[in-house]
């Protein structure tokens, strides 16, 4: 709990200025949610348990063919995330996963010192996003016209599903949050076993001695990693994960640590910003860590 409180305080401190990663997250999250909704809404693939309006390739289909389309669609999304993992590590976790965005809304609501009007505004936005997410998922299994054209019983069932799903997503963002990503997310757990991209992600370059040892990067990591030590084995992970795998395998690549690092460097040593920021995000060659005070660590991500 103490770590969560510290993370909120650091997020508040770095949140006083806009950052490029937040804009990119907004765009990528909107794209992910749009793809999730467009596939069933356009009839590319859908199973309809309401009135049997199954669809495949934009045409009416039997239940068997509609279900096959849904399965293929889900498999295709998995393949895309798998291939992205090979090229860019767990970038989808940090920038593309709608569940992660739900968690970020929850964090904004819990920002220390946030005034009541702002808290209510973020609560409304979080609930609205949760509802859109639930509707996008529901659209794969039922024609959403049921929520308007159904009879009394159908309307009650449909809106009950939306309400329960929205409440569940909202409460997840408020209370469970990153523990889901860290301990039980099926995609994330799988990625902790397979080898992520070897030359993309968070890397520490302190050869110019610009790190001010503020530890903001450690405090702000949503899954309790040490961004400057991602090449070293992590042996205290809970949930189902690969024991002694390097932190690189668990990193969500959300960029929060780099955001915090840039903010602290800019405030305390503006003369070296941004060229001298020791924590960076992107493609690189060489070891995960370069520190002027320590020998180079040549450890690679685990297979």
C-alpha positions in Angstrom: 0.0 0.0 0.0 2.9 2.4 0.8 4.3 1.9 -2.7 0.9 2.7 -4.3 0.7 5.9 -2.3 4.2 6.9 -3.3 3.4 6.2 -7.0 0.4 8.4 -6.8 2.5 11.3 -5.3 5.2 10.9 -8.0 2.5 10.7 -10.7 1.1 13.9 -9.4 4.5 15.6 -9.4 5.3 14.6 -13.0 1.7 15.2 -14.2 2.1 19.0 -14.0 3.3 19.1 -17.6 2.2 17.2 -20.7 4.3 14.4 -22.0 4.6 12.8 -25.4 3.9 9.3 -24.1 0.5 10.3 -22.7 -0.5 11.6 -26.2 0.7 8.4 -27.8 -1.1 6.3 -25.2 -4.4 8.2 -25.9 -4.0 7.6 -29.7 -3.0 3.9 -29.4 -5.7 3.1 -26.8 -8.4 4.7 -29.0 -7.1 2.7 -31.9 -7.2 -0.6 -29.9 -10.7 0.1 -28.6 -11.9 1.1 -32.1 -10.6 -2.2 -33.6 -12.2 -4.2 -30.8 -15.6 -2.5 -31.6 -15.4 -2.3 -35.4 -14.9 -6.0 -36.0 -18.4 -7.1 -34.7 -20.2 -3.8 -35.4 -19.4 -4.0 -39.1 -20.3 -7.7 -39.3 -16.7 -8.8 -40.0 -17.3 -11.5 -37.3 -20.1 -11.7 -34.7 -22.2 -14.2 -32.8 -25.6 -12.9 -31.9 -27.3 -14.7 -29.0 -30.2 -12.3 -29.2 -31.9 -13.0 -32.5 -29.4 -15.1 -34.3 -28.1 -12.4 -36.5 -24.7 -14.0 -36.8 -22.2 -12.5 -39.3 -19.0 -13.3 -41.1 -17.2 -11.2 -43.6 -19.9 -8.6 -43.6 -22.6 -11.2 -44.6 -25.3 -13.1 -42.6 -23.9 -16.4 -41.4 -24.8 -19.5 -39.5 -24.0 -19.8 -35.8 -21.1 -22.2 -36.7 -19.6 -19.8 -39.2 -20.1 -16.8 -37.0 -18.4 -18.5 -34.0 -15.6 -19.6 -36.3 -15.1 -16.0 -37.3 -15.1 -14.8 -33.7 -12.5 -17.4 -32.8 -10.3 -16.5 -35.8 -10.7 -12.8 -34.9 -9.6 -13.4 -31.3 -6.7 -15.5 -32.6 -5.7 -12.8 -35.1 -5.5 -10.2 -32.3 -3.4 -12.6 -30.3 -1.0 -13.1 -33.2 -0.7 -9.4 -33.7 0.3 -8.9 -30.0 2.6 -11.9 -30.2 4.4 -10.4 -33.2 4.6 -7.0 -31.6 6.3 -8.7 -28.6 9.0 -10.1 -30.9 9.6 -6.6 -32.4 9.0 -4.3 -29.5 8.5 -6.3 -26.3 5.5 -5.7 -24.2 4.6 -2.4 -25.8 1.0 -3.5 -26.2 0.7 -3.8 -22.4 1.8 -0.2 -21.9 0.3 1.5 -24.9 -2.4 -0.7 -26.4 -4.3 -2.6 -23.7 -7.7 -1.1 -22.8 -7.5 -2.7 -19.3 -4.4 -0.7 -18.6 -6.2 2.5 -19.6 -9.0 1.6 -17.1 -6.3 1.4 -14.4 -5.0 4.9 -15.4 -8.4 6.4 -15.0 -8.5 4.9 -11.5 -5.2 6.4 -10.7 -6.3 9.9 -11.8 -9.3 9.6 -9.5 -7.0 8.8 -6.6 -4.5 11.6 -7.2 -3.5 13.1 -3.9 -5.1 16.5 -3.3 -7.4 16.3 -6.2 -10.4 18.5 -5.7 -13.9 17.1 -5.7 -15.1 18.6 -9.1 -12.0 17.2 -10.8 -12.4 13.8 -9.0 -16.0 13.6 -10.2 -15.0 14.5 -13.7 -12.3 11.8 -13.8 -14.8 9.3 -12.2 -17.3 10.1 -15.0 -14.6 9.7 -17.7 -13.5 6.4 -16.2 -17.0 5.1 -16.0 -17.7 6.2 -19.6 -14.5 4.5 -20.9 -15.4 1.4 -18.9 -18.9 1.3 -20.5 -17.5 1.8 -24.0 -15.0 -1.1 -23.4 -17.8 -3.4 -22.1 -20.0 -2.5 -25.1 -17.2 -3.3 -27.5 -16.7 -6.7 -25.9 -20.5 -7.4 -25.7 -20.8 -6.5 -29.4 -18.9 -9.7 -30.3 -21.7 -11.8 -28.7 -24.9 -10.0 -29.3 -26.4 -7.4 -31.7 -26.2 -4.2 -29.7 -29.6 -3.2 -31.2 -31.0 -5.4 -28.4 -30.3 -2.6 -26.0 -32.8 -0.4 -27.8 -35.2 -2.7 -29.7 -35.5 -5.7 -27.3 -38.6 -6.4 -25.4 -38.8 -5.8 -21.6 -37.0 -9.0 -20.6 -34.3 -8.5 -23.2 -33.7 -4.9 -22.3 -33.4 -5.9 -18.6 -30.9 -8.6 -19.4 -28.9 -6.5 -21.8 -28.6 -3.4 -19.7 -27.9 -5.6 -16.6 -24.9 -7.1 -18.4 -23.7 -3.6 -19.4 -24.1 -2.3 -15.8 -22.4 -5.2 -14.2 -19.5 -5.2 -16.7 -19.1 -1.4 -16.4 -19.1 -1.6 -12.6 -16.6 -4.4 -12.7 -14.2 -2.5 -15.0 -14.5 0.7 -13.1 -13.9 -1.1 -9.7 -10.9 -2.9 -11.3 -9.4 0.5 -12.2 -10.0 1.8 -8.7 -8.9 -1.1 -6.6 -7.2 -4.0 -8.4 -5.5 -2.0 -11.0 -1.9 -3.1 -11.8 -2.0 -6.2 -9.6 -4.0 -7.8 -12.4 -1.2 -6.9 -14.9 1.5 -8.1 -12.5 0.0 -11.4 -11.3 -2.8 -12.8 -13.4 -3.2 -11.2 -16.8 -3.1 -14.2 -19.3 -1.3 -12.2 -22.0 1.1 -10.6 -19.6 1.9 -13.9 -17.9 2.6 -15.5 -21.3 4.9 -12.7 -22.2 6.9 -13.2 -19.0 7.8 -16.6 -20.3 8.7 -15.8 -24.0 11.7 -13.8 -25.0 10.7 -10.1 -25.7 12.5 -8.0 -28.2 16.2 -7.9 -27.4 16.9 -4.3 -28.4 13.7 -2.4 -27.6 12.4 -1.1 -24.3 13.6 0.8 -21.2 17.4 1.1 -20.9 19.7 2.9 -18.5 22.6 5.0 -19.9 24.4 6.8 -17.1 27.8 6.9 -18.7 27.7 10.7 -18.4 26.8 10.5 -14.7 23.5 12.4 -15.1 21.4 10.1 -12.8 20.6 12.1 -9.7 19.6 9.0 -7.7 16.1 10.4 -6.9 14.6 6.9 -7.3 11.5 8.4 -8.9 11.6 5.8 -11.6 11.4 3.0 -9.0 8.5 4.6 -7.2 6.5 5.2 -10.3 6.8 1.8 -11.9 3.2 0.3 -11.9 4.5 -3.3 -11.5 7.2 -2.6 -8.8 10.3 -3.1 -11.0 13.5 -1.2 -10.8 13.9 0.4 -14.3 17.6 0.9 -13.9 18.1 -2.8 -13.1 15.9 -4.5 -15.7 18.7 -6.8 -16.8 19.0 -8.4 -13.4 16.8 -11.4 -12.4 13.7 -10.7 -10.4 13.0 -13.4 -7.9 10.1 -12.0 -5.8 7.3 -11.9 -8.3 3.9 -13.2 -7.1 1.4 -15.0 -9.4 2.3 -17.3 -12.2 5.6 -16.1 -13.8 9.0 -17.2 -14.8 11.2 -17.3 -11.7 14.5 -15.5 -12.0 13.7 -13.9 -15.3 15.1 -10.4 -15.8 12.9 -7.4 -15.1 12.9 -6.8 -18.8 10.5 -9.7 -19.2 8.1 -8.2 -16.7 8.3 -4.6 -17.9 5.1 -3.2 -19.3 7.0 -0.6 -21.4 4.5 2.1 -20.4 7.2 4.8 -20.2 6.1 6.1 -16.8 9.7 5.7 -15.5 11.1 7.7 -18.4 8.5 10.4 -17.9 9.5 10.7 -14.2 13.2 10.7 -15.0 12.8 13.4 -17.6 10.7 15.5 -15.2 13.2 15.2 -12.3 16.3 15.9 -14.5 14.6 18.9 -16.1 13.7 20.3 -12.6 17.0 19.6 -10.9 19.6 19.8 -13.7 18.0 21.5 -16.6 21.3 22.1 -18.3 21.6 18.4 -19.2 18.0 18.0 -20.3 17.0 16.2 -22.6 20.3 14.9 -23.9 21.6 13.8 -20.5 18.5 11.9 -19.3 19.9 8.5 -18.2 16.7 6.5 -18.5 15.5 6.1 -22.1 12.9 4.2 -24.1 13.3 2.8 -27.6 15.6 0.8 -29.8 19.2 0.4 -28.6 22.3 -1.9 -29.0 24.5 -3.2 -26.3 23.9 -4.1 -22.7 20.7 -3.2 -20.7 22.7 -1.0 -18.3 25.7 1.4 -18.7 26.8 3.0 -15.5 29.9 5.0 -15.0 30.3 3.6 -11.5 29.6 -0.1 -12.2 30.9 -2.7 -14.7 28.8 -3.2 -17.8 26.1 -5.8 -17.4 25.8 -7.9 -20.5 22.8 -9.9 -19.4 20.2 -10.4 -22.1 16.4 -10.9 -21.8 15.5 -14.5 -20.9 14.1 -17.0 -23.4 
